[in-house]
Amino acid sequence: MISLRLQSVTALSLALLSLLAGPVAAYSSLFGSLAAFVPSLLFAVLVMRKVGSDSADFLRTAVLAEFGKLVLIGLLCAAAFIWVKPLAPGFFFLGMIGVIVANWFGMARMIPG
């Protein structure tokens, strides 16, 4: 859950920093962040329910959840580009990439060593 908190803080920080470029940049960054955060949250919920169960069942759930996460990211990106007007694509992808990188750092912090 450290990773999800780090993603939330990153998303809000990027949206506030993007506000310096204007409101369109800020909400574009926020939508990009949400397009990466929401699928990650759903993945975590699905996988955490199977922790400690049969390893085959856990692996099946993890693979299906990852596939669902990728599909949902694609759908959320498409929805944002279709229905959110105006949208600043650079800030959208800034928010999205920022949240994905925050996820990597959050996961790295959980590795003992």
C-alpha positions in Angstrom: 0.0 0.0 0.0 3.1 2.2 0.2 3.1 2.3 -3.5 -0.5 3.5 -3.8 0.1 6.3 -1.3 3.2 7.4 -3.2 1.2 7.3 -6.4 -1.5 9.5 -4.9 0.9 12.0 -3.6 2.7 12.1 -7.0 -0.6 12.6 -8.8 -1.7 15.5 -6.6 1.8 17.1 -6.7 2.0 16.9 -10.5 -1.5 18.4 -10.8 -0.6 21.3 -8.5 2.7 21.9 -10.4 0.9 21.7 -13.7 -1.5 24.4 -12.5 1.3 26.9 -13.1 0.8 26.2 -16.8 -3.0 26.7 -16.5 -6.1 24.9 -15.5 -6.2 22.7 -18.7 -2.7 21.5 -18.0 -3.7 20.7 -14.3 -6.8 18.7 -15.1 -5.0 17.0 -18.0 -2.3 15.9 -15.6 -4.9 14.7 -13.1 -6.7 12.7 -15.8 -3.5 11.1 -16.9 -2.6 10.2 -13.3 -6.1 8.7 -12.8 -5.7 6.7 -16.0 -2.7 4.9 -14.4 -3.8 5.0 -10.7 -7.3 3.5 -10.9 -6.2 0.4 -12.8 -3.3 -0.1 -10.3 -5.7 0.2 -7.4 -8.1 -2.4 -8.9 -5.1 -4.7 -9.5 -4.0 -4.4 -5.9 -7.5 -5.1 -4.6 -7.9 -8.2 -6.8 -4.4 -9.6 -6.1 -4.4 -8.9 -2.3 -7.6 -10.9 -1.9 -5.6 -14.0 -3.1 -2.5 -13.6 -1.0 -1.9 -16.7 1.0 -4.2 -18.9 -1.1 -3.2 -21.7 -3.5 -0.2 -20.5 -5.6 -1.9 -21.5 -8.9 -5.0 -19.6 -7.9 -2.9 -16.6 -6.9 -0.9 -16.7 -10.2 -4.1 -17.0 -12.3 -5.6 -14.0 -10.5 -2.4 -12.0 -10.9 -2.2 -12.6 -14.6 -5.8 -11.9 -15.2 -5.6 -8.7 -13.1 -2.6 -7.5 -15.0 -4.4 -8.1 -18.3 -7.4 -6.3 -17.0 -5.2 -3.4 -15.8 -3.7 -3.0 -19.2 -7.1 -3.0 -20.9 -8.5 -0.5 -18.4 -5.5 1.8 -18.9 -6.2 1.7 -22.7 -9.9 2.4 -22.2 -9.3 5.3 -19.8 -6.8 6.9 -22.1 -9.2 6.5 -25.1 -12.1 7.9 -23.0 -10.0 10.9 -21.9 -8.9 11.7 -25.5 -12.4 11.3 -26.9 -14.5 13.1 -24.3 -12.2 15.6 -22.4 -12.0 18.7 -24.5 -9.7 20.6 -24.3 -6.9 18.2 -23.2 -3.2 18.9 -23.1 -1.7 15.6 -24.2 1.8 16.4 -22.9 0.5 17.0 -19.4 -1.8 14.0 -19.6 1.2 11.8 -20.3 3.3 13.6 -17.7 0.7 12.7 -15.1 0.5 9.1 -16.3 4.2 8.5 -16.5 4.7 10.2 -13.2 2.3 7.8 -11.4 3.8 4.8 -13.2 7.4 5.8 -12.1 6.1 6.5 -8.5 4.7 2.9 -8.6 8.2 1.6 -9.5 9.8 3.5 -6.6 7.1 2.4 -4.2 7.7 -1.2 -5.2 11.5 -0.8 -4.9 11.1 0.5 -1.4 9.2 -2.8 -0.4 12.2 -5.0 -1.5 14.2 -5.9 1.6 17.9 -5.3 1.5 
